[in-house]
């Protein structure tokens, strides 16, 4: 009986050791890929105040971050848009590429982004391009390259997200830099940062496989007119009629 119990305990011990080894290896892979993305991209992330040392960009690429029920940008998105306006005024680029979710009726993230910029900046409307199918960071960068023929964007987002955005852009062949907004504290930001670890790992896999985005379509060169991306059904002036 004692022999059986002893063997049983040894079996459990071996199983626990095996599980521990697997868990350790898994954690090494997860956090290793996360660290790799940050290390790869950190040299391309510019802090506030470094605008004069930034390379000129063919567009200021702003990634969406959600809208309020009333159609206004969320706090995170508003901070991104304000940062983009600062970069425009600093002469980093003379045009915007606003990329976000317009995949369902009644939710048009990019139009809300455009409305905000035009309400807070004297900029020609044809200098604002909207990507209505930027459903993820990866898809936004893929479409920036293949639809809008972007070559060297400056990407605007929060700093924790900037590393993944730059990593994705550069792995897709864009000469991209990031200029994150300066606000660092948001409600439940720790949740966003925790999710970002998994998102970075997923991005590494995405960039290895490089699946096509949800939608492609006709080319709309960033060197042309942003009016080609205007959706008259949801444009602010149309809504007010």
Residue pairs with C-beta under 8 A, 6 or more apart in sequence:
29 201
30 197
30 198
30 201
31 197
33 200
33 201
33 204
34 197
34 200
34 201
36 204
37 163
37 164
37 167
37 200
37 203
37 204
38 163
38 200
40 163
40 167
40 170
41 162
41 163
41 164
41 166
41 167
41 170
41 178
42 163
44 166
44 170
44 176
44 177
44 178
45 159
45 162
45 163
45 166
45 177
45 178
45 179
45 180
46 53
46 54
46 177
46 178
46 179
47 180
48 83
48 179
48 181
48 182
50 179
51 86
51 87
51 90
51 92
51 179
52 90
54 92
54 154
54 177
54 179
55 152
55 175
55 177
56 91
56 92
56 93
56 152
57 92
57 93
57 152
57 153
57 154
57 177
58 93
58 95
58 150
58 151
58 152
58 153
58 222
58 223
59 93
59 95
59 96
59 97
59 129
59 144
59 148
59 150
59 153
59 154
59 222
60 84
60 87
60 88
60 92
60 93
60 95
60 96
60 97
60 153
60 154
60 156
61 96
61 97
61 99
61 140
61 144
61 150
61 153
61 154
61 155
61 156
61 176
62 80
62 81
62 84
62 96
62 97
62 98
62 99
62 113
62 156
62 157
63 80
63 99
63 100
63 134
63 137
63 140
63 155
63 156
63 157
63 161
63 165
64 77
64 98
64 99
64 100
64 101
64 109
64 110
64 113
64 134
65 73
65 74
65 76
65 77
65 80
65 100
65 157
65 158
66 73
66 74
66 76
66 77
66 109
67 73
67 74
67 77
67 107
67 109
67 112
68 74
71 112
72 78
72 112
72 116
73 81
73 112
73 113
73 116
75 186
76 158
76 186
77 109
77 113
78 116
79 158
79 181
79 183
80 156
80 157
80 158
80 181
81 113
81 116
81 117
81 120
81 156
82 120
82 181
83 156
83 179
83 180
83 181
83 182
84 96
84 117
84 156
85 117
85 120
85 121
87 93
87 154
87 156
87 179
88 94
88 96
88 121
88 123
89 121
92 154
92 179
93 154
94 127
95 127
95 128
95 129
95 222
95 226
96 117
96 123
96 127
96 128
96 129
96 226
97 129
97 130
97 131
97 144
97 148
97 150
97 153
97 222
98 110
98 113
98 114
98 117
98 128
98 129
98 130
98 131
99 110
99 130
99 131
99 134
99 140
99 143
99 144
100 109
100 110
100 113
100 131
100 132
100 134
100 140
101 107
101 109
101 110
101 134
101 135
102 108
102 109
102 110
102 111
102 130
102 132
102 133
102 231
102 234
103 132
103 133
103 135
103 214
108 132
108 231
108 234
110 130
110 131
110 132
110 134
111 130
111 231
111 234
111 235
111 236
113 130
114 128
114 130
115 236
117 123
117 128
118 125
118 128
125 226
125 227
125 230
126 225
126 226
126 227
127 226
128 226
129 148
129 220
129 222
129 226
129 228
129 229
130 226
130 229
130 230
130 231
131 140
131 143
131 144
131 147
131 148
131 229
132 229
132 231
133 139
133 143
133 213
133 214
133 215
134 140
134 143
135 213
135 214
137 161
137 164
137 165
137 168
137 199
137 203
138 168
138 203
138 206
138 207
138 213
139 213
139 214
141 165
141 168
141 169
141 172
141 174
141 176
142 172
142 212
142 213
143 213
143 215
143 216
144 150
144 153
144 169
144 174
145 172
145 173
145 174
146 216
146 219
147 216
147 217
147 218
147 219
147 220
148 219
148 220
148 221
148 222
149 219
149 221
149 222
149 223
150 174
150 222
151 174
151 175
152 174
152 175
152 176
152 177
153 169
153 174
153 176
153 177
154 176
154 177
154 178
154 179
155 162
155 165
155 166
155 169
155 176
155 177
155 178
155 179
156 178
156 179
156 180
156 181
157 165
157 178
157 180
157 181
158 180
158 181
158 183
158 186
158 192
159 180
159 181
159 184
160 189
160 192
160 193
160 196
161 180
161 192
161 196
162 178
162 180
163 178
163 200
164 196
164 199
164 200
164 203
165 176
165 178
166 176
166 177
166 178
167 200
167 203
167 207
168 203
168 206
168 207
169 176
170 176
171 207
172 207
172 210
186 192
220 228
220 229
232 238
